[in-house]
Amino acid sequence: MLSVSKLAIDYGSNRVVSDLDLSLGESEILMLVGPTGCGKSTILQALAGLIPISAGEINLGTWRATPKLHVPPEKRRVGMVFQDFALFPHLTVQQNICFRLKDTSLAEHWIELLGLGAFVDKKPATLSGGQKQRVALARTLAHQPDFVLLDEPLSNLDAALKDTLRWDIRNALKAAGVPAIWVTHDQEEALSVGDRVGVLKEGSIQQIDTPEHCFSLPSNRFVARFLGEASFIAGDYQHGQASTAIGIAPAQGIDCDSGAVDVLLRPDDVLLAQNGDNSNGTVTWVRFEGGSRLCAVELQCNTLVTSRVSHEVMVRPGDKVHVSLSTSHPLAVYQRHQS
Ligand SMILES: Nc1ncnc2c1ncn2[C@@H]1O[C@H](COP(=O)(O)OP(=O)(O)OP(=O)(O)O)[C@@H](O)[C@H]1O
């Protein structure tokens, strides 16, 4: 099991990661997300032993690293996958995967599992981005690492490729049975492929939890906004229910037990009806998403909420509509911000 406790990392006098605690189960995938510059890559580099740590410890059972006890990268049994693939251009796919490998039988296993059989004699320059990343992953896994770190492995690929490759990477990591930390900018990727998600802000973890909990019951408003479209409406929270201007719903207090709250609304929690006679809001903008439309509605109480409707529903800015709460799961509520 990989465990990290009270980890701090400095660049000179600048502390960029502080008080980081996390632990990973045997084949668990933790997605690490956060705004640019929050310290995601720095954490991966410290776990790999590429930069020193200033406080705390990293423990993998077979080794333990502290600020005074540096364990060099080659002793950590770590596999790294980078966004730029880091393949040797002069070697073939087979040679890249088998580079410094004692037992090449494992290479065959990953070549087959990652669908690379037809490319073994090709050089990286002749492969697509997705194929290159499969080679990089096969090379990493063929070396039987004890844990794997992935630094935005899909960020150089186009959207259609990302979707299939993210599942192939997840399946390969699960087949290898190794814990992995996967850094991404993409909240959809984090929520869909991770067993757990860790949200970072300015070098400190805001929440580590299942994707469902991080999305539905964020530990604070930053996490709520970072993981998806979020709006907040004033409400009164009593006995597990929140009453708002657009209806009553089950609720769960995040930082409060009862009283005046702001209720977190995801677009799917809000039902929009095109009902001019009984309207309680006006559409201010509409974003076409393909299979759906995301609509922002300004309520009579001056609050802006968003609702997702089918692409078949033709809604336009300026339309008078009726919005209401439509959820059976508890909505997260936070102590009211006085403005
Ligand atoms: N070698 C370095 N020397 C000094 N400061 C650095 C160095 N590398 C990174 N930093 C700073 O440390 C902070 C964290 O950087 P890091 O690259 O870990 O962020 P990140 O979350 O991975 O960002 P991004 O999502 O943009 O890749 C930033 O403020 C960055 O400017």
The ligand as a MOL file (V3000), in Angstrom:
LIG
                    3D

  0  0  0     0  0            999 V3000
M  V30 BEGIN CTAB
M  V30 COUNTS 31 33 0 0 0
M  V30 BEGIN ATOM
M  V30 1 N 11.3160 23.7980 -10.7500 0
M  V30 2 C 10.5490 24.7050 -10.1500 0
M  V30 3 N 11.0930 25.7310 -9.4630 0
M  V30 4 C 10.3250 26.6420 -8.8290 0
M  V30 5 N 8.9730 26.6370 -8.8040 0
M  V30 6 C 8.3710 25.6260 -9.4800 0
M  V30 7 C 9.1240 24.6250 -10.1890 0
M  V30 8 N 8.2260 23.7680 -10.7430 0
M  V30 9 C 7.0010 24.2160 -10.4080 0
M  V30 10 N 7.0740 25.3280 -9.6520 0
M  V30 11 C 5.9390 26.0790 -9.0780 0
M  V30 12 O 5.2630 25.2010 -8.1860 0
M  V30 13 C 3.8600 25.3620 -8.2870 0
M  V30 14 C 3.2050 24.0200 -8.6210 0
M  V30 15 O 3.6010 23.6360 -9.9270 0
M  V30 16 P 3.1130 22.2780 -10.5920 0
M  V30 17 O 3.8110 22.1660 -11.9150 0
M  V30 18 O 3.2940 21.1640 -9.6260 0
M  V30 19 O 1.5540 22.5670 -10.7850 0
M  V30 20 P 0.4700 21.7270 -11.5760 0
M  V30 21 O -0.7200 21.6380 -10.6960 0
M  V30 22 O 1.0470 20.4320 -12.0460 0
M  V30 23 O 0.1780 22.6980 -12.7950 0
M  V30 24 P -0.3390 22.4020 -14.2810 0
M  V30 25 O -1.7360 21.8730 -14.1110 0
M  V30 26 O -0.2920 23.7170 -14.9480 0
M  V30 27 O 0.5880 21.3730 -14.8820 0
M  V30 28 C 3.6270 26.4460 -9.3320 0
M  V30 29 O 3.4320 27.6740 -8.6710 0
M  V30 30 C 4.9050 26.4560 -10.1260 0
M  V30 31 O 5.1570 27.7290 -10.6580 0
M  V30 END ATOM
M  V30 BEGIN BOND
M  V30 1 1 1 2
M  V30 2 1 2 3
M  V30 3 2 2 7
M  V30 4 2 3 4
M  V30 5 1 4 5
M  V30 6 2 5 6
M  V30 7 1 6 7
M  V30 8 1 6 10
M  V30 9 1 7 8
M  V30 10 2 8 9
M  V30 11 1 9 10
M  V30 12 1 10 11
M  V30 13 1 11 12
M  V30 14 1 11 30
M  V30 15 1 12 13
M  V30 16 1 13 14
M  V30 17 1 13 28
M  V30 18 1 14 15
M  V30 19 1 15 16
M  V30 20 2 16 17
M  V30 21 1 16 18
M  V30 22 1 16 19
M  V30 23 1 19 20
M  V30 24 2 20 21
M  V30 25 1 20 22
M  V30 26 1 20 23
M  V30 27 1 23 24
M  V30 28 2 24 25
M  V30 29 1 24 26
M  V30 30 1 24 27
M  V30 31 1 28 29
M  V30 32 1 28 30
M  V30 33 1 30 31
M  V30 END BOND
M  V30 END CTAB
M  END
